């Protein structure tokens, strides 16, 4: 009986840390998206300008850290020049991109041929709404709003998983109270 309780408790801890990791990722994406939106929308800069600014800041930071480590005679634990992306990671990224582009191309081909009238009208309405939205607000604002909605969706999905974990915890807590009352 105690072993089952320990296993349940470890599952709940694991679930909590998984939820916390997902919320952290969501918040990180939200912060990065906000910074990109600020850079592109309010400063009227391009995405290429943002990327070059980020590379310059990283390069200067690494140079300053390298000089500081050399002055203090500290050995660098990990050499950034030896970092490489693995072949499996590169293949999975390219495969994901190819699948996404292929799926979009397939949907647009079916819609353009007119075989599926419902799909055709969905695509036309979607493109018309995006066109009207593009006239009202900038593309960066639309992308940022989409990012915010995605992060909100991820937070809600993760909140549901932590809700099930909490309900199990509360149920177990109530059952232990009932056992104490019975004694």
Rosetta constraint file for C-alpha pairs under 8 A:
AtomPair CA 1 CA 5 HARMONIC 6.54 0.50
AtomPair CA 2 CA 6 HARMONIC 6.20 0.50
AtomPair CA 3 CA 7 HARMONIC 6.14 0.50
AtomPair CA 4 CA 8 HARMONIC 6.09 0.50
AtomPair CA 5 CA 9 HARMONIC 6.05 0.50
AtomPair CA 6 CA 10 HARMONIC 6.14 0.50
AtomPair CA 7 CA 11 HARMONIC 6.13 0.50
AtomPair CA 8 CA 12 HARMONIC 6.17 0.50
AtomPair CA 9 CA 13 HARMONIC 6.23 0.50
AtomPair CA 10 CA 14 HARMONIC 6.08 0.50
AtomPair CA 11 CA 15 HARMONIC 6.03 0.50
AtomPair CA 12 CA 16 HARMONIC 6.06 0.50
AtomPair CA 12 CA 165 HARMONIC 5.94 0.50
AtomPair CA 12 CA 169 HARMONIC 7.56 0.50
AtomPair CA 13 CA 17 HARMONIC 6.24 0.50
AtomPair CA 14 CA 18 HARMONIC 6.11 0.50
AtomPair CA 15 CA 19 HARMONIC 6.11 0.50
AtomPair CA 15 CA 161 HARMONIC 7.86 0.50
AtomPair CA 15 CA 162 HARMONIC 7.07 0.50
AtomPair CA 15 CA 165 HARMONIC 6.89 0.50
AtomPair CA 16 CA 20 HARMONIC 6.06 0.50
AtomPair CA 16 CA 162 HARMONIC 6.58 0.50
AtomPair CA 16 CA 165 HARMONIC 7.61 0.50
AtomPair CA 17 CA 21 HARMONIC 6.03 0.50
AtomPair CA 18 CA 22 HARMONIC 6.25 0.50
AtomPair CA 19 CA 23 HARMONIC 6.12 0.50
AtomPair CA 19 CA 158 HARMONIC 5.89 0.50
AtomPair CA 19 CA 159 HARMONIC 7.69 0.50
AtomPair CA 19 CA 161 HARMONIC 7.36 0.50
AtomPair CA 19 CA 162 HARMONIC 6.49 0.50
AtomPair CA 20 CA 24 HARMONIC 6.05 0.50
AtomPair CA 21 CA 25 HARMONIC 6.21 0.50
AtomPair CA 22 CA 26 HARMONIC 6.16 0.50
AtomPair CA 22 CA 158 HARMONIC 7.00 0.50
AtomPair CA 23 CA 27 HARMONIC 6.09 0.50
AtomPair CA 23 CA 154 HARMONIC 7.88 0.50
AtomPair CA 23 CA 155 HARMONIC 6.33 0.50
AtomPair CA 23 CA 158 HARMONIC 7.17 0.50
AtomPair CA 24 CA 28 HARMONIC 6.07 0.50
AtomPair CA 25 CA 29 HARMONIC 6.19 0.50
AtomPair CA 26 CA 30 HARMONIC 6.14 0.50
AtomPair CA 26 CA 151 HARMONIC 5.66 0.50
AtomPair CA 26 CA 154 HARMONIC 6.82 0.50
AtomPair CA 26 CA 155 HARMONIC 7.01 0.50
AtomPair CA 27 CA 31 HARMONIC 6.11 0.50
AtomPair CA 27 CA 151 HARMONIC 7.60 0.50
AtomPair CA 28 CA 32 HARMONIC 6.14 0.50
AtomPair CA 29 CA 33 HARMONIC 5.92 0.50
AtomPair CA 29 CA 151 HARMONIC 7.57 0.50
AtomPair CA 30 CA 34 HARMONIC 6.08 0.50
AtomPair CA 30 CA 147 HARMONIC 7.25 0.50
AtomPair CA 30 CA 148 HARMONIC 6.77 0.50
AtomPair CA 30 CA 151 HARMONIC 6.61 0.50
AtomPair CA 31 CA 35 HARMONIC 6.29 0.50
AtomPair CA 32 CA 36 HARMONIC 6.21 0.50
AtomPair CA 33 CA 37 HARMONIC 6.02 0.50
AtomPair CA 33 CA 144 HARMONIC 6.63 0.50
AtomPair CA 33 CA 147 HARMONIC 7.04 0.50
AtomPair CA 34 CA 38 HARMONIC 6.10 0.50
AtomPair CA 34 CA 144 HARMONIC 7.35 0.50
AtomPair CA 35 CA 39 HARMONIC 6.11 0.50
AtomPair CA 36 CA 40 HARMONIC 6.03 0.50
AtomPair CA 36 CA 50 HARMONIC 7.47 0.50
AtomPair CA 37 CA 41 HARMONIC 5.56 0.50
AtomPair CA 37 CA 42 HARMONIC 7.57 0.50
AtomPair CA 37 CA 140 HARMONIC 6.45 0.50
AtomPair CA 37 CA 141 HARMONIC 7.13 0.50
AtomPair CA 37 CA 144 HARMONIC 6.31 0.50
AtomPair CA 38 CA 42 HARMONIC 5.27 0.50
AtomPair CA 38 CA 43 HARMONIC 6.76 0.50
AtomPair CA 39 CA 43 HARMONIC 5.31 0.50
AtomPair CA 39 CA 44 HARMONIC 7.01 0.50
AtomPair CA 39 CA 45 HARMONIC 6.20 0.50
AtomPair CA 39 CA 50 HARMONIC 6.90 0.50
AtomPair CA 40 CA 44 HARMONIC 5.23 0.50
AtomPair CA 40 CA 45 HARMONIC 4.75 0.50
AtomPair CA 40 CA 46 HARMONIC 5.73 0.50
AtomPair CA 40 CA 47 HARMONIC 6.63 0.50
AtomPair CA 40 CA 50 HARMONIC 7.68 0.50
AtomPair CA 40 CA 140 HARMONIC 6.92 0.50
AtomPair CA 41 CA 45 HARMONIC 7.16 0.50
AtomPair CA 41 CA 138 HARMONIC 7.94 0.50
AtomPair CA 41 CA 140 HARMONIC 6.35 0.50
AtomPair CA 41 CA 141 HARMONIC 7.19 0.50
AtomPair CA 45 CA 49 HARMONIC 6.25 0.50
AtomPair CA 45 CA 50 HARMONIC 7.25 0.50
AtomPair CA 46 CA 50 HARMONIC 6.50 0.50
AtomPair CA 47 CA 51 HARMONIC 6.25 0.50
AtomPair CA 48 CA 52 HARMONIC 6.18 0.50
AtomPair CA 49 CA 53 HARMONIC 6.13 0.50
AtomPair CA 50 CA 54 HARMONIC 6.23 0.50
AtomPair CA 51 CA 55 HARMONIC 6.22 0.50
AtomPair CA 52 CA 56 HARMONIC 6.10 0.50
AtomPair CA 53 CA 57 HARMONIC 6.20 0.50
AtomPair CA 54 CA 58 HARMONIC 6.16 0.50
AtomPair CA 55 CA 59 HARMONIC 5.98 0.50
AtomPair CA 56 CA 60 HARMONIC 6.08 0.50
AtomPair CA 57 CA 61 HARMONIC 6.02 0.50
AtomPair CA 58 CA 62 HARMONIC 6.10 0.50
AtomPair CA 59 CA 63 HARMONIC 6.15 0.50
AtomPair CA 60 CA 64 HARMONIC 6.12 0.50
AtomPair CA 61 CA 65 HARMONIC 6.12 0.50
AtomPair CA 62 CA 66 HARMONIC 5.97 0.50
AtomPair CA 63 CA 67 HARMONIC 6.17 0.50
AtomPair CA 64 CA 68 HARMONIC 6.06 0.50
AtomPair CA 65 CA 69 HARMONIC 6.00 0.50
AtomPair CA 66 CA 70 HARMONIC 6.08 0.50
AtomPair CA 67 CA 71 HARMONIC 6.12 0.50
AtomPair CA 68 CA 72 HARMONIC 6.21 0.50
AtomPair CA 69 CA 73 HARMONIC 5.89 0.50
AtomPair CA 69 CA 74 HARMONIC 4.96 0.50
AtomPair CA 69 CA 75 HARMONIC 6.83 0.50
AtomPair CA 69 CA 76 HARMONIC 7.12 0.50
AtomPair CA 70 CA 74 HARMONIC 6.30 0.50
AtomPair CA 70 CA 75 HARMONIC 7.71 0.50
AtomPair CA 79 CA 83 HARMONIC 7.26 0.50
AtomPair CA 85 CA 89 HARMONIC 6.66 0.50
AtomPair CA 85 CA 90 HARMONIC 6.79 0.50
AtomPair CA 86 CA 90 HARMONIC 6.35 0.50
AtomPair CA 87 CA 91 HARMONIC 6.07 0.50
AtomPair CA 88 CA 92 HARMONIC 6.10 0.50
AtomPair CA 89 CA 93 HARMONIC 6.19 0.50
AtomPair CA 90 CA 94 HARMONIC 6.23 0.50
AtomPair CA 91 CA 95 HARMONIC 5.95 0.50
AtomPair CA 92 CA 96 HARMONIC 6.04 0.50
AtomPair CA 93 CA 97 HARMONIC 6.26 0.50
AtomPair CA 94 CA 98 HARMONIC 6.05 0.50
AtomPair CA 95 CA 99 HARMONIC 6.05 0.50
AtomPair CA 96 CA 100 HARMONIC 6.14 0.50
AtomPair CA 97 CA 101 HARMONIC 6.16 0.50
AtomPair CA 98 CA 102 HARMONIC 5.88 0.50
AtomPair CA 99 CA 103 HARMONIC 5.99 0.50
AtomPair CA 100 CA 104 HARMONIC 6.26 0.50
AtomPair CA 101 CA 105 HARMONIC 6.04 0.50
AtomPair CA 102 CA 106 HARMONIC 6.03 0.50
AtomPair CA 103 CA 107 HARMONIC 6.23 0.50
AtomPair CA 104 CA 108 HARMONIC 6.17 0.50
AtomPair CA 105 CA 109 HARMONIC 6.00 0.50
AtomPair CA 106 CA 110 HARMONIC 6.23 0.50
AtomPair CA 107 CA 111 HARMONIC 6.13 0.50
AtomPair CA 108 CA 112 HARMONIC 5.93 0.50
AtomPair CA 108 CA 123 HARMONIC 7.75 0.50
AtomPair CA 109 CA 113 HARMONIC 6.19 0.50
AtomPair CA 110 CA 114 HARMONIC 6.58 0.50
AtomPair CA 110 CA 115 HARMONIC 6.39 0.50
AtomPair CA 110 CA 116 HARMONIC 6.75 0.50
AtomPair CA 110 CA 119 HARMONIC 7.87 0.50
AtomPair CA 110 CA 120 HARMONIC 7.81 0.50
AtomPair CA 111 CA 115 HARMONIC 7.00 0.50
AtomPair CA 111 CA 116 HARMONIC 6.34 0.50
AtomPair CA 111 CA 117 HARMONIC 7.40 0.50
AtomPair CA 111 CA 119 HARMONIC 5.73 0.50
AtomPair CA 111 CA 120 HARMONIC 4.36 0.50
AtomPair CA 111 CA 123 HARMONIC 7.03 0.50
AtomPair CA 112 CA 120 HARMONIC 6.85 0.50
AtomPair CA 114 CA 120 HARMONIC 6.39 0.50
AtomPair CA 116 CA 120 HARMONIC 6.22 0.50
AtomPair CA 117 CA 121 HARMONIC 6.26 0.50
AtomPair CA 118 CA 122 HARMONIC 6.17 0.50
AtomPair CA 119 CA 123 HARMONIC 6.14 0.50
AtomPair CA 120 CA 124 HARMONIC 6.19 0.50
AtomPair CA 121 CA 125 HARMONIC 5.96 0.50
AtomPair CA 122 CA 126 HARMONIC 5.98 0.50
AtomPair CA 123 CA 127 HARMONIC 6.04 0.50
AtomPair CA 124 CA 128 HARMONIC 6.04 0.50
AtomPair CA 125 CA 129 HARMONIC 6.07 0.50
AtomPair CA 126 CA 130 HARMONIC 6.16 0.50
AtomPair CA 127 CA 131 HARMONIC 6.01 0.50
AtomPair CA 128 CA 132 HARMONIC 6.17 0.50
AtomPair CA 129 CA 133 HARMONIC 5.97 0.50
AtomPair CA 130 CA 134 HARMONIC 5.93 0.50
AtomPair CA 131 CA 135 HARMONIC 6.46 0.50
AtomPair CA 132 CA 136 HARMONIC 6.54 0.50
AtomPair CA 133 CA 137 HARMONIC 6.17 0.50
AtomPair CA 133 CA 142 HARMONIC 7.97 0.50
AtomPair CA 134 CA 138 HARMONIC 5.99 0.50
AtomPair CA 134 CA 139 HARMONIC 6.18 0.50
AtomPair CA 134 CA 142 HARMONIC 7.91 0.50
AtomPair CA 137 CA 141 HARMONIC 6.54 0.50
AtomPair CA 137 CA 142 HARMONIC 7.13 0.50
AtomPair CA 138 CA 142 HARMONIC 6.61 0.50
AtomPair CA 139 CA 143 HARMONIC 6.13 0.50
AtomPair CA 140 CA 144 HARMONIC 6.08 0.50
AtomPair CA 141 CA 145 HARMONIC 6.09 0.50
AtomPair CA 142 CA 146 HARMONIC 6.18 0.50
AtomPair CA 143 CA 147 HARMONIC 6.18 0.50
AtomPair CA 144 CA 148 HARMONIC 6.16 0.50
AtomPair CA 145 CA 149 HARMONIC 6.22 0.50
AtomPair CA 146 CA 150 HARMONIC 6.11 0.50
AtomPair CA 147 CA 151 HARMONIC 6.15 0.50
AtomPair CA 148 CA 152 HARMONIC 6.10 0.50
AtomPair CA 149 CA 153 HARMONIC 6.12 0.50
AtomPair CA 150 CA 154 HARMONIC 6.21 0.50
AtomPair CA 151 CA 155 HARMONIC 6.11 0.50
AtomPair CA 152 CA 156 HARMONIC 6.20 0.50
AtomPair CA 153 CA 157 HARMONIC 6.19 0.50
AtomPair CA 154 CA 158 HARMONIC 6.16 0.50
AtomPair CA 155 CA 159 HARMONIC 5.97 0.50
AtomPair CA 156 CA 160 HARMONIC 6.28 0.50
AtomPair CA 157 CA 161 HARMONIC 6.67 0.50
AtomPair CA 158 CA 162 HARMONIC 6.34 0.50
AtomPair CA 159 CA 163 HARMONIC 5.99 0.50
AtomPair CA 160 CA 164 HARMONIC 6.43 0.50
AtomPair CA 161 CA 165 HARMONIC 6.47 0.50
AtomPair CA 162 CA 166 HARMONIC 6.08 0.50
AtomPair CA 163 CA 167 HARMONIC 6.10 0.50
AtomPair CA 164 CA 168 HARMONIC 6.28 0.50
AtomPair CA 165 CA 169 HARMONIC 6.28 0.50
AtomPair CA 166 CA 170 HARMONIC 6.03 0.50
AtomPair CA 167 CA 171 HARMONIC 5.98 0.50
AtomPair CA 168 CA 172 HARMONIC 6.12 0.50
AtomPair CA 169 CA 173 HARMONIC 6.06 0.50
AtomPair CA 170 CA 174 HARMONIC 6.07 0.50
AtomPair CA 171 CA 175 HARMONIC 6.22 0.50
AtomPair CA 172 CA 176 HARMONIC 6.26 0.50
AtomPair CA 173 CA 177 HARMONIC 6.35 0.50
AtomPair CA 174 CA 178 HARMONIC 6.26 0.50
AtomPair CA 175 CA 179 HARMONIC 6.30 0.50
AtomPair CA 176 CA 180 HARMONIC 6.23 0.50
AtomPair CA 177 CA 181 HARMONIC 6.13 0.50
AtomPair CA 178 CA 182 HARMONIC 6.17 0.50
AtomPair CA 179 CA 183 HARMONIC 6.48 0.50
